[in-house]
Amino acid sequence: MHFPRVGLLDTSQRLAHGLAQFGHESGGFRYMEEIWGPTAAQRGYEGRKDLGNTQAGDGVRFKGRGPIQVTGRANYRTYGRAIGIDLERRPDLASVPSIGLMASCAYWSAHNLNSFADRDDVEGLTRAINGGLNGLADRKARLIAARTLLT
């Protein structure tokens, strides 16, 4: 899978937004796996049916991985199938940068995140990825930096 196939990098606007969001979620591309505390929020992954976490231990087993931090058994199944890799059986593979990137791009495509990037809607894009506005200031700063690099 390459970026143009999912439409992530086919315009400088989309690329800048992708870099900003992926950069924030992965701690500047340093972490391809969520740092596990577990925090109260992470403990909340356990048993979350909306994430497909239905078996004991699914919370930590299907923690955030890849540059967009794909989380939950259902997402590992969906985006693993999309890229042709059984991430549900081998969730650790989503930490491999190339595989995590492919799964993240599949997530981007499936959720039509280009529509937010095309509208320059950082808040909407952040909510679509994170569920809230966590790290919004950092995401905006990363977007400015990415735009500077791309011009």
C-alpha positions as CSV (number, residue, x, y, z in Angstrom):
1,M,0.0,0.0,0.0
2,H,1.3,3.4,-0.8
3,F,0.0,6.8,0.2
4,P,-1.6,7.9,-3.0
5,R,-3.7,4.8,-3.0
6,V,-5.4,5.9,0.2
7,G,-5.2,9.6,-0.8
8,L,-3.3,10.7,2.3
9,L,-0.4,12.4,0.6
10,D,-1.9,13.5,-2.7
11,T,-2.1,17.2,-1.8
12,S,0.2,19.3,0.4
13,Q,-2.8,20.2,2.6
14,R,-3.6,16.5,3.3
15,L,0.0,15.7,3.8
16,A,0.5,18.5,6.3
17,H,-2.6,17.5,8.3
18,G,-1.5,13.8,8.2
19,L,2.0,14.6,9.4
20,A,0.6,16.9,12.2
21,Q,-1.9,14.3,13.5
22,F,0.4,11.3,13.2
23,G,3.2,13.3,14.7
24,H,1.1,14.3,17.7
25,E,-0.3,10.8,18.3
26,S,3.1,9.1,18.1
27,G,5.0,11.6,20.1
28,G,6.9,13.0,17.1
29,F,7.1,9.5,15.5
30,R,9.0,8.2,18.5
31,Y,6.4,5.8,19.8
32,M,4.7,3.2,17.6
33,E,3.1,1.7,20.7
34,E,1.1,3.4,23.4
35,I,3.1,3.8,26.6
36,W,1.2,1.7,29.1
37,G,0.8,2.8,32.7
38,P,-1.9,1.7,32.9
39,T,-3.6,5.0,33.4
40,A,-7.3,5.3,34.3
41,A,-8.1,6.0,30.7
42,Q,-6.1,2.9,29.6
43,R,-7.8,0.7,32.2
44,G,-11.1,2.0,30.6
45,Y,-10.2,0.1,27.3
46,E,-10.9,-3.2,29.0
47,G,-14.4,-4.4,28.2
48,R,-15.2,-1.6,25.8
49,K,-17.6,-3.2,23.3
50,D,-17.4,-0.2,21.0
51,L,-13.7,-1.1,20.5
52,G,-14.5,-4.8,20.2
53,N,-12.6,-5.5,23.5
54,T,-14.8,-8.4,24.6
55,Q,-12.2,-10.8,26.0
56,A,-10.2,-10.4,29.3
57,G,-6.9,-8.6,28.5
58,D,-8.1,-7.0,25.3
59,G,-7.5,-3.5,26.7
60,V,-3.7,-3.9,26.9
61,R,-3.5,-6.4,24.0
62,F,-5.1,-4.0,21.6
63,K,-3.6,-0.7,23.0
64,G,-2.8,2.1,20.7
65,R,-0.2,1.3,18.0
66,G,1.1,2.8,14.8
67,P,1.4,6.6,14.2
68,I,-2.3,7.1,14.6
69,Q,-2.5,4.8,17.6
70,V,-5.1,2.4,16.3
71,T,-6.8,1.0,19.4
72,G,-9.2,-1.9,20.1
73,R,-9.7,-5.4,18.8
74,A,-12.3,-4.4,16.3
75,N,-10.0,-1.8,14.8
76,Y,-7.1,-4.2,14.6
77,R,-9.4,-6.7,12.8
78,T,-10.8,-4.1,10.4
79,Y,-7.5,-2.3,9.5
80,G,-5.5,-5.5,9.5
81,R,-7.9,-7.0,7.0
82,A,-7.7,-3.8,5.0
83,I,-3.9,-4.1,4.7
84,G,-3.8,-7.9,4.4
85,I,-2.2,-8.6,7.8
86,D,-3.9,-10.5,10.7
87,L,-3.4,-7.8,13.3
88,E,-6.1,-9.3,15.5
89,R,-4.0,-12.5,15.9
90,R,-0.7,-10.6,16.0
91,P,-1.4,-7.1,17.5
92,D,2.3,-6.5,18.1
93,L,2.9,-6.2,14.4
94,A,1.0,-2.9,14.4
95,S,4.1,-1.5,16.2
96,V,6.3,-2.2,13.2
97,P,6.5,1.3,11.7
98,S,5.7,0.3,8.1
99,I,2.8,-1.9,9.2
100,G,1.5,0.6,11.7
101,L,1.7,3.3,9.0
102,M,-0.3,1.2,6.6
103,A,-3.0,0.5,9.3
104,S,-3.1,4.2,10.1
105,C,-3.6,5.1,6.5
106,A,-6.3,2.5,6.2
107,Y,-8.0,4.1,9.2
108,W,-7.5,7.6,7.6
109,S,-9.1,6.4,4.4
110,A,-12.0,4.5,6.1
111,H,-13.0,7.5,8.2
112,N,-12.7,9.9,5.2
113,L,-10.3,12.1,7.2
114,N,-9.3,13.9,3.9
115,S,-12.6,15.7,4.2
116,F,-11.4,17.4,7.4
117,A,-8.0,18.1,6.0
118,D,-9.5,19.6,2.8
119,R,-11.6,22.0,4.9
120,D,-8.6,22.8,7.1
121,D,-10.6,21.6,10.1
122,V,-8.0,20.7,12.7
123,E,-10.6,20.4,15.5
124,G,-12.9,18.1,13.5
125,L,-9.9,16.0,12.4
126,T,-8.6,15.8,16.0
127,R,-12.0,14.7,17.3
128,A,-12.3,12.1,14.5
129,I,-8.9,10.6,15.5
130,N,-8.8,11.1,19.2
131,G,-12.5,11.4,20.3
132,G,-11.8,14.8,21.8
133,L,-9.4,17.7,21.6
134,N,-6.5,16.3,23.5
135,G,-3.3,17.9,22.4
136,L,-5.0,20.4,20.1
137,A,-2.3,23.1,20.5
138,D,0.5,20.6,19.7
139,R,-1.4,19.4,16.6
140,K,-1.8,23.0,15.4
141,A,1.9,23.7,16.0
142,R,2.8,20.5,14.1
143,L,0.5,21.6,11.2
144,I,2.3,24.9,11.0
145,A,5.7,23.2,11.0
146,A,4.5,20.7,8.4
147,R,3.2,23.5,6.1
148,T,6.6,25.3,6.5
149,L,8.4,22.2,5.4
150,L,6.2,21.6,2.4
151,T,6.3,25.1,1.0
